[in-house]
Amino acid sequence: MKQITIIGNGNMAFAIAQGLSKEYRLQVVGRSLEKLKEFESRLGVEVEIVSDYLDTSFDISGRDVILAVKPNNLSSVAKSLSGKANSLLSVLAGTTLLSLKEKIEAESYIRAMPNLSASFQKSMTSITGNPKDREFAEEIFSYIGTTLWLDSESDIDIATAIAGSGPAYLSLVAEALADGGVKAGLKRRDAETLVHGLFNGFAPLIENKKASVVKDEVMSPKGTTAYGYSALEEGRVRTAFIKAVESAFNRAVELGK
Ligand SMILES: NC(=O)c1ccc[n+]([C@@H]2O[C@H](COP(=O)([O-])OP(=O)(O)OC[C@H]3O[C@@H](n4cnc5c(N)ncnc54)[C@H](OP(=O)(O)O)[C@@H]3O)[C@@H](O)[C@H]2O)c1
């Protein structure tokens, strides 16, 4: 069985471990034996646990390593690593390939940006880095959802602004639609059930048709959708979303400096 090392035992590390555990023998590195054991028991698969490495050092020589700690943990983790990894795959938001290279030694570096849906193996993950490892990185992150290879780190920052922040934006849409239903007289629970069903059914629609086609197919002359849609345009919702992506992108660039 192939082997891979995950550094970190938080939410993203767990989602990735869940995706990989059928195909890979996992080695999980963390600072608390208790949390690592709990991680293993929740996963339901035996993993090789490495704990307390902070006081000694963990040799990553020749290993494929997924780094899944918080960005501000990078320096302290790096100090406890020795050797040169085969490949380093980082999911650290806003952490550039250059800062990874400065802190951890590896033959090849990959930066990936998954999103919250990883916990359901439905992440939209953008990836960039050494093209030599493209296939390997796409394979690894395909276990937690869909992947998109991008040619530059600047594109990753834009992707972060769409798919990384996206679950928050779409949650706003979901909550607002349910609020609208409640305002019109529906019970909250019924309004929320409608919204969940809507999002579920929308996923295959948007995957198979362009957004403008879906809109045109729903909208009929003088119909309900045409009236609702025009209210959204009056509220400048389209402009607000474009600005949201632009602002999030600018912030990602700022954080990466
Ligand atoms: N969650 C998401 O949706 C998402 C999306 C995109 C990217 N990311 C990225 O994924 C990374 C992890 O996020 P998360 O949501 O999984 O955070 P999290 O649940 O807080 O997990 C962070 C983990 O890092 C561990 N850690 C901290 N210092 C460490 C050290 N020195 N050695 C080993 N492990 C250490 C923590 O260990 P303890 O348990 O001992 O504190 C914790 O388990 C972040 O860089 C984030 O930017 C997350």
The ligand as a Gaussian input file, in Angstrom:
#p B3LYP/6-31G(d) Opt

LIG

0 1
 N      -11.008000      24.042000       7.224000
 C      -11.121000      24.460000       5.960000
 O      -12.204000      24.506000       5.380000
 C       -9.901000      24.870000       5.195000
 C      -10.029000      25.251000       3.847000
 C       -8.866000      25.587000       3.135000
 C       -7.633000      25.554000       3.754000
 N       -7.561000      25.208000       5.065000
 C       -6.250000      25.220000       5.697000
 O       -6.040000      24.007000       6.362000
 C       -5.181000      24.219000       7.449000
 C       -5.748000      23.524000       8.654000
 O       -7.019000      24.072000       8.924000
 P       -8.049000      23.337000       9.879000
 O       -9.368000      23.922000       9.605000
 O       -7.847000      21.884000       9.782000
 O       -7.526000      23.879000      11.299000
 P       -7.598000      23.139000      12.711000
 O       -8.766000      22.242000      12.773000
 O       -7.433000      24.196000      13.737000
 O       -6.307000      22.229000      12.688000
 C       -5.013000      22.720000      12.814000
 C       -4.211000      21.581000      13.385000
 O       -2.833000      21.925000      13.370000
 C       -2.273000      21.315000      14.499000
 N       -0.993000      21.882000      14.860000
 C       -0.727000      23.116000      15.300000
 N        0.581000      23.245000      15.549000
 C        1.140000      22.049000      15.251000
 C        2.429000      21.541000      15.273000
 N        3.440000      22.314000      15.688000
 N        2.633000      20.268000      14.865000
 C        1.620000      19.506000      14.441000
 N        0.344000      19.916000      14.403000
 C        0.127000      21.175000      14.806000
 C       -3.279000      21.542000      15.575000
 O       -2.984000      20.644000      16.601000
 P       -3.729000      20.670000      18.020000
 O       -4.964000      19.867000      17.782000
 O       -2.753000      19.999000      18.915000
 O       -3.993000      22.086000      18.362000
 C       -4.577000      21.255000      14.832000
 O       -4.941000      19.911000      14.913000
 C       -5.046000      25.731000       7.632000
 O       -3.781000      26.140000       7.212000
 C       -6.102000      26.307000       6.743000
 O       -5.675000      27.523000       6.152000
 C       -8.643000      24.860000       5.805000

